[in-house]
Amino acid sequence: MIGPPEPTRLPDTPPPWAGAGSSAAADSGATDPFGILAPQYGAASLADILPAALAVLGVPGATDVLGLTAVLDGVRRVAVLLVDGLGWHQIPIATPYAPTLAGLAATAGRPLTSGFPSTTPTSLVTLGTGTAPGAHGVLGFTLRVPGTDRVLNHIDWAGDPEPLRWQPVPTQLERARAAGVQVTVVSRPEFGGSGLTLAANRGGDYRGAAGVDELGREMVAALTAGSGPTLVSGYHPDLDRHGHLSGVDSVPWRVAAADVDRLLARLVDGLPPDAALLVTADHGQLDIPVGHRFDLDTDPRLRAGVTVVAGEPRVRYLHVRPGAQDDVVATWSAVLGTAARVTTRAELVAAGWFGPVPEEHLGRIGDVVVLCNGSYAVLATRSEPPMASRLVAYHGSDTAAEMTIPLLVVRG
């Protein structure tokens, strides 16, 4: 039997707390889960993981800003596992139920940032394309389709708009396959062929895996098949789901954390000697108290001048009537007070929160953007599915608890 893989210590790098935000706000993200944290595109972000993995595998032109090639010299097989909802700030909470995870975080982990907004569709496509959200255009959980009043939910995206037109950037999986790397995607069977899967993961052979044990088995099988350069991308959604439904550190969440730990142990144990495992996440989560929830559908002041509402409860995109932008900003600022920062699309884009945004993607972002502070949220109880307002935990905004994600590196 192959001996147990050893955790890989990454080279010392400055923590990713400085960037597009103010230095004071960025510094607070290191210790304060409610501190504002700017995305670190091109330095220490989710978008930088797959390009670094491709560099490890020898793909020409791949850029490694994370320093993985130095610590993974000789690796010809890379598995990348994204655990939905496993933010860096959630790992200490999971530690009593996930000793493998805790050990890897302590010896082989470092924090990165997600992109903005800190939400699953945006993050999955950011990982898959290796680009900031502005470039790939999946700029939120729900987005208005420009030129219409239709709101596209990326989780329920069946193919309209056509995925290759809505998300035009080639994926890193396509790039790896073109360079001769064997590429496999392992995720839930029901996600195969969805609009989001095509946007994020086109280019890989798809293997359906219904649960945590099957996911581990299929990832190891794909990783060990063949003898050439290999890339395996896996996705596990349950920790995020139980956080949403029951809250972070609830009993179901703890069970889900233990399942994640079993998955990690299975993957670590199954690593061939020329392989490495990279573990990351799409975002963290925050429980939102009942008293910290605004409802834009029951407050006429918040509906005034607004034609289409998109985004999600922690980051709202408001599309407004011509000439109403300043009034909407003033009204929402007055009603929400310190619970949120109300700004404009132009200001956020100029500050670099999405990375560069081409003209054709600008209309997907609201004219007015509402970023919730602390543990606050803005619900839409009548215009969105009822379950969206009944969740316990949310994410999407720019606090460190939501934006900080792990990178754990283990080699065989």
VEXKOLRO-556283 format. One record per residue (C-alpha): x, y, z. Coordinates in steps of 0.1 Angstrom, whole numbers, plus 2048, in hexadecimal, padded with zeros to 3 digits. Last residue first. Example, Ala and Ser with C-alpha at 12.3 -4.5 7.8 and 13.67 -1.06 7.14 Angstrom:
2
8897F5847/87B7D384E/
REM end
This chain:
412
8098787EA/80589E7EC/7EE8B2802/7E48D77FD/7C98E9810/7BD90A801/7A2919817/788934811/78395781F/76796B80E/749961824/758964847/76F98083A/750995832/74A99E80E/726992807/7199727F8/71195C816/6F394F829/6EA93A847/6C8932856/6B392F837/68E937837/68F95481F/69E941802/68592580A/66893B7FF/67593E7DB/67B9627D2/66397E7CA/64D97D7E9/667978805/68298E7F6/69C98D812/6B79A681B/6D1998833/6E59A2852/700990866/71C9AA862/7189C0844/7029BA826/70E9C6804/6F29D77F0/6FA9DE7CB/6E89F97B6/6E79F8790/6E69D3795/7019BD784/6F79A9765/6F89C9751/71D9CB754/7249AA743/7249B571F/73A9D3727/7569BE734/75C9BC75A/7809BD767/7839AD789/7629A979C/76B9BD7BB/7829D47A7/77A9F67B6/76EA03795/7559E6792/7489ED7B5/744A127AF/733A0E78D/71B9F479A/70FA0C7B5/711A0C7DB/6FCA037FA/7109F7817/6FC9E282F/6EF9DD853/6FD9FF85D/6DEA11850/6C69F983E/6AAA12839/6BFA31834/6D7A2181C/6BBA10809/6AAA32804/6C9A457FA/6D5A2A7E1/6B2A277D3/6AFA4D7CF/6D1A4F7BE/6C8A337A5/6A5A3F79C/6ADA5277B/6A4A34765/692A1A77A/6A8A0378F/6B99E278D/6C29D87B1/6DD9BD7B7/6DC9B17DA/6F99A17EE/6F298E80E/6CE984805/6D597A7E1/6DD98A7BF/6BF9977AC/6A39B17B0/6939C0791/6809E178D/68A9F57AB/67FA197AE/66CA147CF/66F9F07DA/6849F77F9/66CA12805/64E9FB800/65C9E381B/64B9C1819/65E9B47FA/6809C3804/6809AE824/69B9B683D/6AA99B852/6C09A2871/6A599988B/6A397587E/6C8970884/6DE969865/6F694C869/715953854/72593E839/747938827/74E939802/7579247E4/76E90B7F5/7908FB7F2/7A38DA7F4/7C18D37DD/7CC8AE7DC/7ED8A47CD/7F88867B9/8198757AF/81985E7CE/7F58537C7/7DB8647DE/7C184B7EC/7C7851811/7C487780C/7A48737F8/79385C811/79E87282E/79089081D/76F87F816/76C87483B/773897846/7588A582F/74088C83E/74A898861/7428BC856/7208B0849/7188A186B/7228C187B/70C8D5863/6EE8BE86B/6F48C4891/6F68EA88C/7198F988B/71091086E/6EB91286A/6CF8FA863/6C48FE83F/6E0914831/6FB903845/6ED8E183B/6EF8EA816/7128F9819/7208DA82A/70E8C4810/71B8D17EF/73A8BC7E6/74C8C47C5/7698B17B5/7828BB799/79B8A178D/7BA8AB778/7D189076A/7F3890759/7F986E74A/7F884B759/7D3841756/7B983F771/7C6848794/7B686A797/79585E787/7928427A0/79C8587BD/7818717B3/7678567AE/76D8467D0/76D8677E2/74D8737D2/73D8517D7/7448547FC/7378787FE/7178717EB/70786E7C9/72686F7B3/72187578E/740875778/74588F75D/76288F744/7718B2746/7718CF72C/7538E273A/7568E875F/74A90A768/73191674E/7278F2744/7228E9768/70D90976E/6F7902750/6F18DF75B/7008C2748/7088AD767/6FB8BD786/6E18A178D/6FD88778F/70E89A7AC/7328A27A6/753894797/7638A777A/77F895767/79C8A2752/7B988D743/7D38A773A/7DE8A9715/7E38CF712/7C08D3703/7B28C0721/7C38D9739/7B58F8726/7928E9726/7958E274B/7A1906751/780911742/77C926722/76B948729/74994D718/73194A736/70F956729/71894B706/72692970F/70A923727/6ED92B710/6D6942723/6C292C727/6D390A72E/6C38FA74D/6CE914766/6BE90B788/6DD91379C/6E5931786/6C494278E/6BD959771/6A7977778/69198275A/6889A7757/6989A8735/6B39BB722/6CF9AD738/6C698C749/6C399576D/6DA981783/6D696779E/6F29587B3/7099737A7/72297F78C/723961775/73397875B/754965754/769985752/75999876F/75A979785/780977786/79195C771/79E939777/78192C762/77690F778/77E920799/76C941790/75092C781/74B9197A2/74F93A7B5/73594E7A3/71C9317A5/72392B7CA/72394E7D9/73D9657E7/7349827D0/7519887CA/76D96F7C5/7789587E0/7969617F5/7B394C7FF/7BD93F821/7D9926827/7DB90182E/7F38E5831/7FB8E1856/7DE8F1869/7C48EE84E/7CE8CA847/7CB8C086C/7AA8D1870/79C8C0850/7A889E85D/7998A587F/7778AD872/75C8AC88D/76D8C18A8/77E8D688D/75E8E187B/75C90388D/781909888/77B902862/75E91B85F/77493A85D/78792B83F/76692682D/75A903826/73890D816/73B8F67F8/7598DF7FA/76D8E37DA/7858C67D4/7A18C97BB/7B48A97B3/7D68AC7A2/7EA891790/80D895782/81F8A27A1/8458A379E/8498C57AE/82A8CC7C4/83A8E47DC/84A8FB7C3/82F8F77A9/8159027C3/8229257C7/8009367C8/80694D7AA/80992F793/80293A76F/7FA920753/80C929732/813905729/8018EA73E/81D8DA753/8068C876C/8128E0788/80A8FD771/7E78EF76C/7E38EE792/7ED912795/7D491C77A/7BA90878D/7C091A7AE/7C393E7A4/79E94679F/79893C7C4/7AE9597CE/7D19607DB/7E49777C2/7D397B7A1/7B19847B0/7B498C7D5/78F9937DD/78A9AE7F7/7819A681B/76A9BB830/76D9B1855/75099D863/76597E869/77F99387B/7A198387E/7B198785B/79499B84D/79D9B9863/7BC9BF84D/7A69C482F/7909DE840/7AE9F184C/7BF9EE82A/7A09FB818/7919E37FF/7A19DA7DD/7BD9C67ED/7CC9BD80E/7C199E822/7D198280E/7EA977828/80E97E81D/81E95E810/832942821/83692580A/81C90980D/8218EC824/8168CC813/8058B2829/814890826/804873814/800852826/816836819/80B8237F9/800800800/
REM end
